[in-house]
Amino acid sequence: MPFPKSTEERELLHTRSIECRGYQRADGMWDIDGWMTDIKTYNFPNHDRTEIKAGEPLHGMGLRLTVDETLTIRDCVAVTDFSPFNLCGNITPKFKALIGLRITQGLTKKVQERLGGTQGCTHLVELIKPIATTAFQTLVGKRAGKLGAALKSGALKRPPILDTCHAWASDGETVKREFPDHYTGD
């Protein structure tokens, strides 16, 4: 459903685009690529680039996380093609600090500990959340059978998706239908 038409005249000034893609690799791992682009609709001066023209990216940055089946980050590559400052790309090697982290609850805090503030790049760090969601969506089909088996065998007591959002509320209709043994409603 589109937004309702604005009641006020307005002028587009800025567009931020984020695109994420998930790939299964031949070696059994997954690459999750995220790309962020910021574009202005007007020219403006910039010390390091002289001028940034309308339609030219102010930011063009990407992050690739290679993950295994447990959503553990096994490799990370960060790139900066466009930035407002020449030195922005110098921070990209630091993103190797993500290796070993697992895409699970608490990831954002761990990322901030390793790459927050001057230890990282705000824009690349912002990409981690949509990349993490894309990783989950990329692997969900592959992991569903194992989840079901783990629940049946008793190795997993509770589906990890429960109570992560409105649709997966443990007292809601989705859980009642999909995981009736874990339904907590009336």
Backbone as a printed PyTorch tensor [residue, N CA C, xyz], in Angstrom:
tensor([[[  0.8540,  -1.1750,   0.0000],
         [  0.0000,   0.0000,   0.0000],
         [  0.8980,   1.2350,   0.0000]],

        [[  0.7000,   2.1410,  -0.9130],
         [  1.5360,   3.3510,  -0.9560],
         [  1.1510,   4.3230,   0.1620]],

        [[  2.0710,   5.2530,   0.4370],
         [  1.7680,   6.3210,   1.3860],
         [  0.6160,   7.1570,   0.8400]],

        [[ -0.1660,   7.7600,   1.7090],
         [ -1.1710,   8.6960,   1.1990],
         [ -0.4590,   9.9030,   0.5840]],

        [[ -1.1210,  10.5160,  -0.3880],
         [ -0.5460,  11.7040,  -1.0280],
         [ -0.3390,  12.7900,   0.0220]],

        [[  0.8320,  13.4120,  -0.0200],
         [  1.1500,  14.4740,   0.9250],
         [  0.1990,  15.6490,   0.7180]],

        [[ -0.2170,  16.2560,   1.8000],
         [ -1.1000,  17.4160,   1.7110],
         [ -0.3080,  18.7030,   1.4770]],

        [[  1.0050,  18.6080,   1.5610],
         [  1.8730,  19.7730,   1.3640],
         [  2.7530,  19.5550,   0.1420]],

        [[  3.0560,  20.6410,  -0.5580],
         [  4.0450,  20.5450,  -1.6250],
         [  5.3750,  20.1960,  -1.0000]],

        [[  6.1520,  19.3970,  -1.7100],
         [  7.4570,  19.0320,  -1.1720],
         [  8.4330,  18.7850,  -2.3050]],

        [[  9.7300,  18.8410,  -1.9630],
         [ 10.7930,  18.6780,  -2.9410],
         [ 11.7230,  17.5770,  -2.4500]],

        [[ 11.9930,  16.5920,  -3.2880],
         [ 12.9130,  15.5200,  -2.9430],
         [ 14.3250,  16.0770,  -2.8640]],

        [[ 15.0210,  15.8300,  -1.7440],
         [ 16.3820,  16.3050,  -1.5540],
         [ 17.3950,  15.1700,  -1.4260]],

        [[ 16.9660,  14.0460,  -0.8750],
         [ 17.9250,  12.9850,  -0.5600],
         [ 17.2670,  11.6140,  -0.7160]],

        [[ 18.0290,  10.6610,  -1.2610],
         [ 17.5750,   9.2810,  -1.3580],
         [ 18.6570,   8.3660,  -0.8090]],

        [[ 18.2910,   7.5390,   0.1270],
         [ 19.1870,   6.4820,   0.6180],
         [ 18.6160,   5.1590,   0.1380]],

        [[ 19.4300,   4.4140,  -0.5570],
         [ 19.0320,   3.0930,  -1.0420],
         [ 19.8970,   2.0500,  -0.3530]],

        [[ 19.2540,   0.9970,   0.1180],
         [ 19.9680,  -0.1350,   0.7010],
         [ 19.4700,  -1.3810,  -0.0200]],

        [[ 20.4070,  -2.1360,  -0.5480],
         [ 20.0660,  -3.3870,  -1.2170],
         [ 20.9150,  -4.4900,  -0.6240]],

        [[ 20.2590,  -5.5840,  -0.2800],
         [ 20.9520,  -6.7380,   0.2760],
         [ 20.5910,  -7.9720,  -0.5370]],

        [[ 21.5700,  -8.8340,  -0.7300],
         [ 21.3630, -10.0740,  -1.4800],
         [ 22.0630, -11.2210,  -0.7680]],

        [[ 21.4190, -12.3800,  -0.7570],
         [ 21.9900, -13.5630,  -0.1370],
         [ 22.3150, -14.6150,  -1.1790]],

        [[ 23.5130, -15.1680,  -1.0980],
         [ 23.9850, -16.1660,  -2.0530],
         [ 24.4500, -17.4190,  -1.3220]],

        [[ 24.1050, -18.5820,  -1.8430],
         [ 24.6960, -19.8180,  -1.3420],
         [ 25.9420, -20.0840,  -2.1740]],

        [[ 27.0070, -20.4150,  -1.4930],
         [ 28.2830, -20.6820,  -2.1590],
         [ 28.4670, -22.1800,  -2.3850]],

        [[ 29.3290, -22.5310,  -3.3070],
         [ 29.6130, -23.9370,  -3.6140],
         [ 30.2580, -24.6580,  -2.4410]],

        [[ 30.9250, -23.9080,  -1.5540],
         [ 31.6020, -24.5360,  -0.4140],
         [ 30.6990, -24.7330,   0.8010]],

        [[ 29.3840, -24.4620,   0.6450],
         [ 28.4500, -24.6580,   1.7540],
         [ 28.2560, -23.4360,   2.6310]],

        [[ 28.9750, -22.3780,   2.3630],
         [ 28.8100, -21.1260,   3.1120],
         [ 27.8450, -20.2260,   2.3430]],

        [[ 27.5360, -19.0870,   2.9460],
         [ 26.6540, -18.1050,   2.3240],
         [ 27.3350, -16.7440,   2.3440]],

        [[ 27.2040, -16.0080,   1.2550],
         [ 27.6450, -14.6150,   1.1950],
         [ 26.4060, -13.7480,   1.2460]],

        [[ 26.4130, -12.8020,   2.1440],
         [ 25.3290, -11.8330,   2.2490],
         [ 25.9390, -10.4670,   1.9390]],

        [[ 25.5370,  -9.8930,   0.8260],
         [ 26.0680,  -8.6110,   0.3640],
         [ 25.0710,  -7.5010,   0.6610]],

        [[ 25.5580,  -6.4180,   1.2210],
         [ 24.7290,  -5.2430,   1.4510],
         [ 25.3880,  -4.0270,   0.8360]],

        [[ 24.5870,  -3.1600,   0.2440],
         [ 25.1100,  -1.9610,  -0.4050],
         [ 24.2400,  -0.7700,  -0.0420]],

        [[ 24.8870,   0.3300,   0.3240],
         [ 24.1940,   1.5750,   0.6710],
         [ 24.6530,   2.6760,  -0.2750]],

        [[ 23.6730,   3.4120,  -0.7890],
         [ 23.9650,   4.5590,  -1.6410],
         [ 23.1320,   5.7480,  -1.1570]],

        [[ 23.7910,   6.8950,  -0.9820],
         [ 23.1150,   8.1580,  -0.6570],
         [ 23.3030,   9.1020,  -1.8300]],

        [[ 22.2070,   9.6730,  -2.2940],
         [ 22.2450,  10.5900,  -3.4380],
         [ 21.4210,  11.8300,  -3.1190]],

        [[ 21.9920,  12.9880,  -3.4210],
         [ 21.3080,  14.2700,  -3.2800],
         [ 20.7510,  14.7030,  -4.6430]],

        [[ 19.7600,  15.5690,  -4.6150],
         [ 19.1570,  16.0680,  -5.8550],
         [ 19.7290,  17.4220,  -6.2720]],

        [[ 20.7950,  17.8330,  -5.6090],
         [ 21.3940,  19.1390,  -5.8810],
         [ 22.9110,  19.0310,  -5.7840]],

        [[ 23.6140,  19.9300,  -6.4570],
         [ 25.0730,  20.0140,  -6.3540],
         [ 25.4320,  20.6780,  -5.0380]],

        [[ 26.5600,  20.2610,  -4.4530],
         [ 27.0650,  20.9670,  -3.2780],
         [ 28.5800,  20.8080,  -3.1900]],

        [[ 29.2450,  21.8200,  -2.6080],
         [ 30.7120,  21.7750,  -2.5270],
         [ 31.1790,  20.7140,  -1.5300]],

        [[ 32.3680,  20.1730,  -1.8050],
         [ 32.9750,  19.1910,  -0.9170],
         [ 34.4850,  19.3840,  -0.9750]],

        [[ 35.1180,  19.4660,   0.1620],
         [ 36.5550,  19.7260,   0.2210],
         [ 37.3650,  18.6640,  -0.5190]],

        [[ 37.0850,  17.4080,  -0.2620],
         [ 37.9000,  16.3310,  -0.8330],
         [ 37.5380,  15.9820,  -2.2750]],

        [[ 36.3150,  16.2270,  -2.6790],
         [ 35.8870,  15.8800,  -4.0320],
         [ 35.5630,  17.1200,  -4.8770]],

        [[ 35.8520,  18.2810,  -4.3660],
         [ 35.5830,  19.5760,  -4.9930],
         [ 34.0870,  19.8720,  -5.0220]],

        [[ 33.3400,  19.0600,  -5.7320],
         [ 31.8920,  19.2250,  -5.7820],
         [ 31.2550,  17.8500,  -5.9270]],

        [[ 30.1430,  17.6800,  -5.2440],
         [ 29.3540,  16.4620,  -5.4280],
         [ 28.1170,  16.8930,  -6.1940]],

        [[ 27.9690,  16.3380,  -7.3760],
         [ 26.8960,  16.7510,  -8.2780],
         [ 25.5950,  16.0130,  -7.9660]],

        [[ 24.5090,  16.6450,  -8.2980],
         [ 23.1820,  16.0350,  -8.1610],
         [ 23.1820,  14.6870,  -8.8670]],

        [[ 22.6910,  13.6800,  -8.1960],
         [ 22.6150,  12.3420,  -8.7710],
         [ 23.8680,  11.5050,  -8.6010]],

        [[ 24.9680,  12.1270,  -8.1830],
         [ 26.2160,  11.4010,  -7.9400],
         [ 26.2170,  10.9100,  -6.4890]],

        [[ 26.6210,   9.6780,  -6.2340],
         [ 26.5870,   9.2050,  -4.8490],
         [ 27.4820,  10.0060,  -3.9050]],

        [[ 26.9120,  10.4000,  -2.7910],
         [ 27.6850,  10.9470,  -1.6810],
         [ 28.3400,   9.7760,  -0.9580]],

        [[ 27.5480,   8.7390,  -0.7050],
         [ 28.0360,   7.4890,  -0.1220],
         [ 27.7210,   6.3530,  -1.0850]],

        [[ 28.6670,   5.4770,  -1.2820],
         [ 28.4840,   4.2320,  -2.0190],
         [ 29.3770,   3.2190,  -1.3290]],

        [[ 28.7870,   2.4290,  -0.4370],
         [ 29.5660,   1.5500,   0.4350],
         [ 28.9170,   0.1850,   0.5270]],

        [[ 29.7540,  -0.8260,   0.6540],
         [ 29.2210,  -2.1730,   0.7270],
         [ 29.8990,  -3.0160,   1.7860]],

        [[ 29.1720,  -4.0270,   2.2040],
         [ 29.6660,  -4.9530,   3.2190],
         [ 29.2140,  -6.3570,   2.8140]],

        [[ 30.1560,  -7.2880,   2.7880],
         [ 29.8320,  -8.6940,   2.5210],
         [ 30.1990,  -9.4980,   3.7610]],

        [[ 29.2040, -10.2060,   4.2920],
         [ 29.4530, -11.1370,   5.3810],
         [ 29.3410, -12.5410,   4.8260]],

        [[ 30.3480, -13.3550,   5.0680],
         [ 30.2960, -14.7720,   4.7340],
         [ 29.9490, -15.5000,   6.0230]],

        [[ 28.8620, -16.2650,   5.9850],
         [ 28.3820, -16.9430,   7.1960],
         [ 28.2590, -18.4410,   6.9390]],

        [[ 28.3290, -19.1870,   8.0530],
         [ 28.0960, -20.6220,   7.9570],
         [ 26.6520, -20.9200,   8.3500]],

        [[ 26.3110, -22.1950,   8.4470],
         [ 24.9380, -22.6030,   8.7260],
         [ 24.4400, -22.1410,  10.0940]],

        [[ 25.3390, -21.8700,  11.0260],
         [ 24.9370, -21.3950,  12.3570],
         [ 24.8450, -19.8700,  12.4070]],

        [[ 25.0200, -19.2260,  11.2430],
         [ 25.0230, -17.7660,  11.1120],
         [ 26.2120, -17.1290,  11.8270]],

        [[ 27.2960, -17.8800,  11.9170],
         [ 28.5490, -17.3400,  12.4460],
         [ 29.2970, -16.6940,  11.2900]],

        [[ 29.7800, -15.4830,  11.5060],
         [ 30.4970, -14.7390,  10.4720],
         [ 31.8950, -15.3400,  10.3280]],

        [[ 32.1800, -15.8510,   9.1450],
         [ 33.4660, -16.4930,   8.8620],
         [ 34.4180, -15.5780,   8.0960]],

        [[ 33.8660, -14.5780,   7.4160],
         [ 34.7020, -13.5940,   6.7270],
         [ 33.8820, -12.3320,   6.5290]],

        [[ 34.5750, -11.2440,   6.3080],
         [ 33.9140,  -9.9550,   6.0970],
         [ 34.7770,  -9.1210,   5.1630]],

        [[ 34.1300,  -8.5150,   4.1910],
         [ 34.7930,  -7.5900,   3.2750],
         [ 33.9750,  -6.3080,   3.2500]],

        [[ 34.6360,  -5.1830,   3.4870],
         [ 33.9840,  -3.8720,   3.4280],
         [ 34.6380,  -3.0610,   2.3160]],

        [[ 33.8230,  -2.3150,   1.5660],
         [ 34.3420,  -1.4760,   0.4870],
         [ 33.6790,  -0.0990,   0.5400]],

        [[ 34.4390,   0.8890,   0.1250],
         [ 33.9240,   2.2510,   0.0150],
         [ 34.2930,   2.7760,  -1.3640]],

        [[ 33.2970,   2.9110,  -2.2320],
         [ 33.5290,   3.4540,  -3.5670],
         [ 33.3010,   4.9590,  -3.6070]],

        [[ 32.3410,   5.4440,  -2.8180],
         [ 32.0480,   6.8750,  -2.7480],
         [ 31.9290,   7.2660,  -1.2900]],

        [[ 32.5220,   8.3990,  -0.9370],
         [ 32.4230,   8.9290,   0.4190],
         [ 32.7280,  10.4170,   0.3700]],

        [[ 32.3430,  11.1440,   1.3960],
         [ 32.6000,  12.5800,   1.3830],
         [ 34.0600,  12.9370,   1.6890]],

        [[ 34.8010,  12.0020,   2.2620],
         [ 36.1800,  12.2680,   2.6590],
         [ 37.0930,  11.1920,   2.0800]],

        [[ 38.2640,  11.5780,   1.6060],
         [ 39.2020,  10.6250,   1.0230],
         [ 39.5900,   9.5190,   1.9990]],

        [[ 39.6260,   9.8110,   3.2640],
         [ 40.0980,   8.8310,   4.2490],
         [ 39.0450,   7.8070,   4.6650]],

        [[ 37.8010,   7.9700,   4.2440],
         [ 36.7350,   7.0510,   4.6850],
         [ 37.0520,   5.5870,   4.3970]],

        [[ 37.5770,   5.3010,   3.2290],
         [ 37.8710,   3.9190,   2.8660],
         [ 38.9730,   3.2770,   3.6910]],

        [[ 39.7430,   4.0830,   4.4090],
         [ 40.8490,   3.5470,   5.2060],
         [ 40.3760,   2.6410,   6.3440]],

        [[ 39.1280,   2.7750,   6.7590],
         [ 38.6050,   2.0150,   7.9000],
         [ 38.1270,   0.6150,   7.5010]],

        [[ 37.9570,   0.3680,   6.2050],
         [ 37.3290,  -0.8870,   5.7870],
         [ 38.0350,  -2.1510,   6.2930]],

        [[ 39.3600,  -2.2170,   6.3910],
         [ 39.9770,  -3.4420,   6.9140],
         [ 39.5800,  -3.7630,   8.3570]],

        [[ 39.2100,  -2.7510,   9.1290],
         [ 38.8170,  -2.9770,  10.5220],
         [ 37.5660,  -3.8470,  10.6430]],

        [[ 36.7750,  -3.9230,   9.5720],
         [ 35.5360,  -4.6890,   9.6330],
         [ 35.7760,  -6.2020,   9.7190]],

        [[ 37.0280,  -6.6220,   9.5680],
         [ 37.3840,  -8.0240,   9.8260],
         [ 37.0960,  -8.3670,  11.2930]],

        [[ 36.9470,  -7.3500,  12.1340],
         [ 36.6330,  -7.5650,  13.5560],
         [ 35.2920,  -8.2630,  13.7500]],

        [[ 34.4760,  -8.3110,  12.7100],
         [ 33.1850,  -9.0030,  12.8020],
         [ 33.3230, -10.5190,  12.7410]],

        [[ 34.4610, -10.9940,  12.2400],
         [ 34.6660, -12.4380,  12.1070],
         [ 34.5680, -13.1000,  13.4820]],

        [[ 33.7680, -14.1530,  13.5280],
         [ 33.5680, -14.8950,  14.7720],
         [ 32.2720, -14.5550,  15.4820]],

        [[ 31.6870, -13.3860,  15.1670],
         [ 30.4010, -13.0320,  15.7680],
         [ 29.3020, -13.8810,  15.1280]],

        [[ 28.2430, -14.0780,  15.8740],
         [ 27.1170, -14.8570,  15.3700],
         [ 25.9180, -13.9300,  15.1930]],

        [[ 25.2020, -14.0970,  14.1040],
         [ 24.0110, -13.2980,  13.8460],
         [ 22.8940, -13.8740,  14.7030]],

        [[ 22.7160, -13.2580,  15.8430],
         [ 21.7240, -13.6750,  16.8220],
         [ 21.4420, -12.4840,  17.7340]],

        [[ 20.5960, -12.6820,  18.7050],
         [ 20.2820, -11.6080,  19.6460],
         [ 21.5720, -11.1070,  20.2960]],

        [[ 21.7100,  -9.7970,  20.3950],
         [ 22.8970,  -9.1950,  20.9930],
         [ 23.9650,  -8.8040,  19.9900]],

        [[ 23.7370,  -9.0990,  18.6940],
         [ 24.7340,  -8.7690,  17.6780],
         [ 25.0320,  -7.2750,  17.6340]],

        [[ 23.9980,  -6.4510,  17.6690],
         [ 24.1890,  -5.0000,  17.5560],
         [ 25.1250,  -4.4840,  18.6490]],

        [[ 24.9550,  -4.9490,  19.8600],
         [ 25.8070,  -4.5170,  20.9740],
         [ 27.2580,  -4.9360,  20.7460]],

        [[ 27.4490,  -6.1640,  20.2880],
         [ 28.8110,  -6.6570,  20.0430],
         [ 29.4790,  -5.8900,  18.9100]],

        [[ 28.7080,  -5.5530,  17.8720],
         [ 29.2520,  -4.7710,  16.7620],
         [ 29.6690,  -3.3900,  17.2690]],

        [[ 28.8390,  -2.7680,  18.0930],
         [ 29.1760,  -1.4470,  18.6360],
         [ 30.4420,  -1.4970,  19.4820]],

        [[ 30.6200,  -2.5710,  20.2330],
         [ 31.8290,  -2.7170,  21.0490],
         [ 33.0740,  -2.7790,  20.1730]],

        [[ 32.9690,  -3.4080,  19.0210],
         [ 34.1270,  -3.5960,  18.1460],
         [ 34.3270,  -2.4770,  17.1350]],

        [[ 33.2120,  -1.8980,  16.6430],
         [ 33.3060,  -0.9580,  15.5270],
         [ 32.5390,   0.3380,  15.7500]],

        [[ 32.1260,   0.5970,  16.9790],
         [ 31.3870,   1.8190,  17.2600],
         [ 32.2870,   3.0420,  17.2680]],

        [[ 31.6680,   4.1870,  17.0850],
         [ 32.4070,   5.4550,  17.1560],
         [ 33.5330,   5.5100,  16.1430]],

        [[ 34.6960,   5.9510,  16.6020],
         [ 35.8410,   6.1570,  15.7050],
         [ 36.5120,   4.8550,  15.2800]],

        [[ 36.0600,   3.7270,  15.8080],
         [ 36.6410,   2.4330,  15.4330],
         [ 36.0500,   1.8750,  14.1410]],

        [[ 35.0310,   2.5450,  13.5940],
         [ 34.3770,   2.0290,  12.3990],
         [ 33.8300,   3.1500,  11.5450]],

        [[ 32.8670,   2.8020,  10.7190],
         [ 32.1770,   3.7470,   9.8420],
         [ 30.6850,   3.6200,  10.1300]],

        [[ 30.0600,   4.7150,  10.4820],
         [ 28.6360,   4.7170,  10.8100],
         [ 27.8060,   4.0500,   9.7160]],

        [[ 28.0930,   4.3680,   8.4710],
         [ 27.2790,   3.8700,   7.3700],
         [ 27.4530,   2.3690,   7.1680]],

        [[ 28.6700,   1.8700,   7.2510],
         [ 28.8900,   0.4280,   7.1210],
         [ 28.2940,  -0.3200,   8.3130]],

        [[ 28.4090,   0.2470,   9.4990],
         [ 27.8090,  -0.3840,  10.6840],
         [ 26.2920,  -0.4410,  10.5300]],

        [[ 25.6840,   0.6050,   9.9690],
         [ 24.2320,   0.6110,   9.7460],
         [ 23.7880,  -0.5100,   8.8170]],

        [[ 24.6650,  -0.9510,   7.9300],
         [ 24.3210,  -2.0220,   6.9970],
         [ 24.2000,  -3.3830,   7.6800]],

        [[ 24.7790,  -3.5350,   8.8420],
         [ 24.8110,  -4.8480,   9.4860],
         [ 23.4050,  -5.3490,   9.8050]],

        [[ 22.5320,  -4.4770,  10.2550],
         [ 21.1760,  -4.9230,  10.6040],
         [ 20.4090,  -5.4660,   9.3900]],

        [[ 20.3220,  -4.7370,   8.2650],
         [ 19.6200,  -5.3280,   7.1230],
         [ 20.3490,  -6.5500,   6.5460]],

        [[ 21.6700,  -6.5940,   6.6510],
         [ 22.4050,  -7.7750,   6.1970],
         [ 22.0710,  -8.9650,   7.0870]],

        [[ 21.9850,  -8.7330,   8.3920],
         [ 21.6470,  -9.8200,   9.3190],
         [ 20.2650, -10.3860,   9.0140]],

        [[ 19.2990,  -9.5190,   8.7640],
         [ 17.9530,  -9.9660,   8.4140],
         [ 17.9730, -10.7380,   7.0950]],

        [[ 18.7550, -10.2570,   6.1390],
         [ 18.8740, -10.9440,   4.8520],
         [ 19.5210, -12.3120,   5.0290]],

        [[ 20.5010, -12.4020,   5.9160],
         [ 21.1420, -13.6980,   6.1900],
         [ 20.1050, -14.6800,   6.7350]],

        [[ 19.3260, -14.2120,   7.6760],
         [ 18.2990, -15.0780,   8.2630],
         [ 17.3290, -15.5470,   7.1760]],

        [[ 16.8650, -14.6120,   6.3510],
         [ 15.9210, -14.9560,   5.2860],
         [ 16.5490, -15.8900,   4.2470]],

        [[ 17.8280, -15.7150,   3.9810],
         [ 18.5260, -16.5480,   3.0030],
         [ 18.6320, -17.9910,   3.4840]],

        [[ 18.8890, -18.1700,   4.7650],
         [ 19.1180, -19.5080,   5.3050],
         [ 17.8720, -20.1700,   5.8710]],

        [[ 16.7760, -19.4480,   6.0530],
         [ 15.6090, -19.9840,   6.7610],
         [ 15.0870, -21.2730,   6.1360]],

        [[ 15.0250, -21.3380,   4.8360],
         [ 14.5420, -22.5540,   4.1830],
         [ 15.4620, -23.7360,   4.4220]],

        [[ 16.7440, -23.4950,   4.4140],
         [ 17.7340, -24.5460,   4.6220],
         [ 17.7290, -25.0260,   6.0750]],

        [[ 17.4000, -24.1200,   6.9820],
         [ 17.4640, -24.4570,   8.4060],
         [ 16.1400, -24.9840,   8.9580]],

        [[ 15.0380, -24.8060,   8.2170],
         [ 13.7120, -25.1630,   8.7310],
         [ 13.6090, -26.6420,   9.0800]],

        [[ 14.1030, -27.5070,   8.2130],
         [ 14.0390, -28.9440,   8.4900],
         [ 14.8090, -29.3210,   9.7320]],

        [[ 15.9630, -28.7150,   9.9200],
         [ 16.7830, -28.9970,  11.1020],
         [ 16.1180, -28.4590,  12.3650]],

        [[ 15.4440, -27.3210,  12.2450],
         [ 14.7180, -26.7600,  13.3860],
         [ 13.6120, -27.7150,  13.8160]],

        [[ 12.8390, -28.1860,  12.8350],
         [ 11.7640, -29.1250,  13.1410],
         [ 12.2840, -30.3850,  13.8030]],

        [[ 13.3760, -30.9160,  13.2860],
         [ 13.9690, -32.1330,  13.8570],
         [ 14.4710, -31.8790,  15.2710]],

        [[ 15.0810, -30.7280,  15.5020],
         [ 15.6010, -30.3910,  16.8380],
         [ 14.4640, -30.2390,  17.8440]],

        [[ 13.3430, -29.6550,  17.4090],
         [ 12.1790, -29.5210,  18.2900],
         [ 11.5910, -30.8970,  18.6140]],

        [[ 11.4530, -31.7530,  17.5990],
         [ 10.8830, -33.0910,  17.8050],
         [ 11.7560, -33.9480,  18.7150]],

        [[ 13.0650, -33.8330,  18.5610],
         [ 13.9760, -34.6600,  19.3490],
         [ 14.1460, -34.1430,  20.7770]],

        [[ 13.7160, -32.9220,  21.0160],
         [ 13.8890, -32.3280,  22.3410],
         [ 15.2160, -31.6000,  22.5020]],

        [[ 16.0530, -31.6080,  21.4400],
         [ 17.3360, -30.9070,  21.4950],
         [ 17.1280, -29.3940,  21.5760]],

        [[ 16.0050, -28.9380,  21.0490],
         [ 15.6440, -27.5170,  21.1150],
         [ 14.3070, -27.4360,  21.8140]],

        [[ 14.2700, -26.7150,  22.9090],
         [ 13.0570, -26.6450,  23.7270],
         [ 12.0210, -25.6760,  23.1830]],

        [[ 12.4930, -24.5910,  22.5310],
         [ 11.5790, -23.5230,  22.1110],
         [ 12.0710, -22.9370,  20.7930]],

        [[ 11.1850, -22.7610,  19.8150],
         [ 11.6120, -22.1370,  18.5590],
         [ 12.1730, -20.7380,  18.8260]],

        [[ 13.3410, -20.4270,  18.3030],
         [ 13.9630, -19.1310,  18.6010],
         [ 13.2100, -17.9310,  18.0420]],

        [[ 12.3040, -18.1470,  17.1060],
         [ 11.5720, -17.0310,  16.5080],
         [ 10.4380, -16.5280,  17.4040]],

        [[ 10.0440, -17.3130,  18.4060],
         [  8.9180, -16.9130,  19.2620],
         [  9.1970, -15.5880,  19.9640]],

        [[  8.1810, -14.7280,  19.9690],
         [  8.1970, -13.4240,  20.6390],
         [  9.2340, -12.4480,  20.0750]],

        [[  9.6220, -12.6510,  18.8110],
         [ 10.5490, -11.7010,  18.1880],
         [  9.8280, -10.5670,  17.4710]],

        [[  8.5140, -10.7350,  17.2470],
         [  7.7120,  -9.6660,  16.6410],
         [  6.2430,  -9.9710,  16.9010]],

        [[  5.3720,  -9.0530,  16.4940],
         [  3.9330,  -9.1870,  16.7010],
         [  3.3940, -10.4840,  16.1070]],

        [[  3.8040, -10.8020,  14.8820],
         [  3.2750, -11.9920,  14.2130],
         [  3.6840, -13.2920,  14.9090]],

        [[  4.8370, -13.2850,  15.5800],
         [  5.3260, -14.4830,  16.2520],
         [  5.1210, -14.4360,  17.7590]],

        [[  4.1610, -13.6410,  18.2290],
         [  3.8430, -13.6030,  19.6680],
         [  3.4050, -14.9970,  20.1080]],

        [[  3.9450, -15.4650,  21.2250],
         [  3.6570, -16.8310,  21.6640],
         [  2.1760, -17.0470,  21.9810]],

        [[  1.4280, -15.9670,  22.1950],
         [ -0.0090, -16.1000,  22.4450],
         [ -0.8490, -15.7330,  21.2130]],

        [[ -0.1980, -15.6740,  20.0530],
         [ -0.8880, -15.2480,  18.8330],
         [ -1.2690, -16.3910,  17.9170]],

        [[ -2.0520, -16.0390,  16.9000],
         [ -2.6030, -17.0370,  15.9880],
         [ -1.5440, -17.7580,  15.1620]],

        [[ -0.4370, -17.0700,  14.8120],
         [  0.6010, -17.7240,  14.0080],
         [  1.2430, -18.8660,  14.7920]],

        [[  1.5800, -18.6030,  16.0560],
         [  2.1970, -19.6440,  16.8880],
         [  1.1950, -20.7530,  17.1790]],

        [[ -0.0570, -20.3870,  17.3860],
         [ -1.0960, -21.3980,  17.6320],
         [ -1.1580, -22.3720,  16.4520]],

        [[ -1.0180, -21.8360,  15.2260],
         [ -1.0930, -22.6570,  14.0260],
         [  0.2280, -23.3950,  13.7410]],

        [[  1.3660, -22.6830,  13.8330],
         [  2.6440, -23.2400,  13.4110],
         [  3.3620, -24.0600,  14.4960]],

        [[  3.2390, -23.6080,  15.7480],
         [  3.9000, -24.2810,  16.8710],
         [  2.9240, -24.4530,  18.0180]],

        [[  1.8690, -25.2400,  17.8440],
         [  0.8230, -25.3350,  18.8640],
         [  1.3370, -25.7750,  20.2360]],

        [[  2.4030, -26.5370,  20.2900],
         [  2.9590, -26.9620,  21.5820],
         [  3.5560, -25.8000,  22.3630]],

        [[  3.8110, -24.6920,  21.6810],
         [  4.4420, -23.5270,  22.3260],
         [  3.4790, -22.3460,  22.4480]],

        [[  2.2360, -22.5650,  22.0900],
         [  1.2100, -21.5240,  22.1720],
         [  0.8720, -21.2730,  23.6450]],

        [[  0.8640, -19.9930,  24.0340],
         [  0.6020, -19.6300,  25.4280],
         [ -0.7130, -18.8770,  25.6270]],

        [[ -1.5230, -18.7630,  24.5600],
         [ -2.7970, -18.0470,  24.6570],
         [ -3.8500, -18.8830,  25.3770]],

        [[ -5.0850, -18.4010,  25.3570],
         [ -6.1940, -19.0700,  26.0350],
         [ -6.4440, -20.4770,  25.5160]]])
